[in-house]
Amino acid sequence: MSAEHAAPFSPPLAIELGGILDGRTADPASLAAAARELGACGLGTFQCEQTGGRFSLLPESTELPGAGFDLAAQERFLAGLARVAECALPGSIECTLHCRLIGASEVVETLFVLKEGRLEPMSRTRPRSPQDRVPFPESAAAGALKGMRARDLALLALVLLLLGSLAVWRTGLVGRVLAVRAESLPLDNGPFGSTLALESKLSWGSYEVTLRRGTTFPQDPAQLAKLAADAPSLEERAAVTAVGDGGEIWVLLCDREGEVLEASSVSLRQLLLDAESKPQAVLAGHMEAAQIRLSMSSKPAAKPK
């Protein structure tokens, strides 16, 4: 999906969208306006949460009909995504946004990667499999594929692969693709104990860590005060306070020596207000990853070995 390397069919039969874009901004109003504009570009609306200068942008819907998402709409979406990125402070963006355009016999998968301060699409084309379902009625849009020869599609995929190779190495995407599976990583609640529960999954080279209320999450001020009073250390008391105040905590990805590979902050405010809320942090995948843990603070990322 790009102006230079267009998808081999337009529009697709269906679209799958996922991932998250987060970072920091000094202009919340412009960011909110850019997010609204992005929601009018053909890939559905986007939820933009802002807390203390930090923002998270994620799609409201993950499955969409492809009708109308032609090449012009795809270019508008890329321009809209660029406007959102321009509202972020330099060097603050982390992105796992990805989409899958499903055609009658081919699928184009696109990962939006950060390259030299800009978000750019990296795409590949592959044959459609039985798992690439179309949850919407297939229409005449499928006819757009019939005029495309298999050899042309293969050449397009090869060109995308060659052009994307340099970007893969520059963005560290190789390490993310080869990252340790999330289900094999131990999860450590750190000083938060059973007040919080967490789970993780590996999606498109990044760990998506979801937090929920734990079994001892305080239900009222009296329980909060008791938890704080019973805390065996100052760190654990501070953790209880952060939970009760809906504060900001850190999710860390560590190697076997305990060095921090990635760190991402997450706000507990929604968790405090809504028992069903599931705040999420996103960490770039690493081959050296050995543990995901919660912390009251962040450490500098470990230097490459």
N, C-alpha and C positions, 0 to 999 in steps of 0.2 A: 504494500500500500504506500505508494509515493508518486510524486509527479514525474520522477525520472524513470521509475520502474513500476509501472502500473500492474495491478492484478490482472490475470488473464481472463477474467470475466467481470462484467459490470452490467447490472448489479448482481450480487450473489443471491442465493436462495435464502440463506439464513446467516446470522452473525452471532458468534459467541464472544463475550467480552469479559475480562476479569483483571485482577490486580489492583494496585493502588499507587497513587503519586503523592508523596508527601515532602515537606520541606518547611522553610521559614519565610515569612514575608513581613515587610515593613509597610505594606499598603493593602490592608484587608479589603477596603472598598473596591479597589481595582481588581483584586483577585476574585471577589465574589461576582463582579460583573463579567470577568473573563470566563468563569465557570458556567454562568448562565448562557453565555454565547456558545460555549462548547456544547451545551445541552441541546442547541438548536441545529447542530451540524449533521444529524442523521444517525448517531449512535446512542440515542436516548439521553435522558437527563443524568446529571452527575450530582452526587452529594458532596458538598465542600464543608468540612468541619474545621473551625479555627479556634485554637485555644492558646492564649499567651504568646501570640506571634508565630505559632506553629500551625500548619494546616495539613489536612489529609483530603485528597480528592479520590472518590471511588464511584463506579457506575451504579445507578439505581437498579438497572436490569442487566442480567448477564446473558439473556437469550433474546434476540431481536429478529424480526423479519428483515430480509435483505432488500425488499422493494424500495427503491428510491436512493439506495446507497451506491450511486454510480460513481464514475471517476471524478466528476465535479464535486460530489459530496465528500468523497475521500480526501480531496485536496482541501476542502473547507475544514474538515476535521483536523487535518495536520496543521493548518494555519491557526485554528482555535486552540489546539494543544500548545503550540508555540507561544501564543499570547498568555496562557496560564503560566508557562515556564518563565516568561519574562517578568512575572509578578513576584517570583521567588528571589530570595537573597542569593547571590553568587555562591556556588559550592554547597548549597543546602539541600538540593534535590536528591531524593531517592525514588526510583521508579520501577515498578513491576507490571505496569499496564501492558496488556497483550490482547490481541483479538484474533479470531479465526473466521475467515470468510469461506463459507461452504457453497460450492457450486454443484452441478449435476454429477460431475465425475472427478473434480479437482478441488483441493482445499489450499488456501493461502493462509499461512500462519505468520503473524507479525508480532515482534517484540519491540517496544519503544525503549531505546537505550539512550543514555546520556553520552554525547560525544562533543568534546570541546565546548562544553557549556550549553549545548542545544540538544533537544530531544529529537531523535531521528528514528525512522522505522527500519527495522531489519526483518526482511521477509524471506520465506521459503515456500515453494510449491510442492505438493505431494499428491498422490492419488487419494481419492476419497475412500474411506473404509466404512464398514457397517457401523462403527462407533460414532461416525460423523452424522448424527441424525438431524433431520430438519423438522423441528416441532411445529412448523407452519405449513399450510398447503403449498405444494410446489406449483409454480406458475409458469407462464411463458418465458420467464427470465432464464430458465434452463436452456433455452434455445441459443443463448449467446455463446455457449460453449461449443456448439456443434461445428462452428466454422473454424475452430482453432485446432490445428494439427498437433498430434502428440509430440512430434519432433520440435515444434515451436515451443511447446510448454517445457520440454526438457532443456532446450537451450536457454530459455528465460530463467529456469531454476539454477542452471550452471552459472549464468552471469550474476545472479543475486548472490550465489555462494561466494564467487570470487571477489565481488565488490565488497561483500560483508566481512571477509576474512580479517582485514586490517582492523575494522571496528571491533570485531570479537576480541582480539588481543588487547586493544587499547582500553576497552571497558572492563576487562577481567571476566568476560562472559564465559571463557573456557572453564575457569575455576568454578563458576556458578553452575554450569551445566553438569560438571562432575562432582558437585557438592554431595556431602554425606546425606543420605535419606533422613528426613526429619523424624520418622518413627523410631530410628535407631539411636537418637540423641537423648541422653538423660535430661530430665527437666528438674530444675532446682528452684524452689520458691524463695530461697534465701531467708532474709529476716521476716518475710511476710507469712511464713508458716501456712496454716490452713485457712487464713483469712481470704486468700485468693487461690483460684485453680487455673491452670493453664494447659494448653495443648498446642501442638505445632504441626505444620505440614509443609512440605517442599513443593512450591509452585513456580514453574518457569524460572528456576535458578535462585529463588529466594525463599527464606523461611517465613511463613506467615504464622505469627504467634498470637493466639487468642486468649484473652483473660476473661474469667468469670468470677462471680462471687463464690468464695469457698465455704466450707461447712461452718467456720467460726466467724464469718463476716458479721460485723456488729449490726444489730437490727435497731438499736436505739442508743441514745447517749449514755445510758447506764451501762450497757454492755461494752460500749467503747471505753468508758472510764475504767471498767474492771480489766479489760484486756491490756490497757496501758499500765495499770497498776501492777499487773501480774507479769509484765514483760521482764525477762531475766537480764536484758542488756539495754543500753541506751539506743543501740541501732534498732533493736526490735520494737522499742517504744516509739521511735521515730517512724518506723514502718506502720505501726498501728495508727499513729496520728495521720500519716499520709492517706491511709485507707479511709479513715473517718472524715477527713477533710476533702476527699476527692482530689488529692494532689497529683503531681506528676512524678512518675517513677521511671526506672530504666530496665530495659530488657537487653541482656548481654549474650553474645555468642562467643564462646571461649574455646581455646584449644586444650590439649591434654595437660599443658603446664599451667592452665588457668589464665593465660594471657588473653586479653579481650581482642577478638578479631573484628567484631562489629558491635555497635551499641545504638539503640533507638529508644527515645523517650515515648511514653504513652500516658495520657491523662486518665485518671480514675473517676472523673466527674460524672460521666454518664452512668458508670457502674453504681455510683452512689445514689443517683436519682431514679434509676430503672433497674429492677432486679433481673430483667432479662437481657440487659445490655451486654455486649461482648466487644469491648475495645480491642483493637488489634495493633500490633507492631510488625514491621517488615524488616528483615535483616538479609542482606546479600549472602548467598550461599558460599561456603568455603570447603575445600577438600580437607582442610585441617580441623574442621569443626568437631568438637567432642562433647559440648554441653551447652544448654540454654538455661540461663538463670536470671532471676529477678534481683534487682539491686536498688539501693537508695541513691546511688551515684554512678557516673560513667567514668571509665578510664580511657586514656588514649589508646587507639587501635594498635595492636601489636605490629612491630615492623616485620615485613616479609623476611622469611628465613632463606 
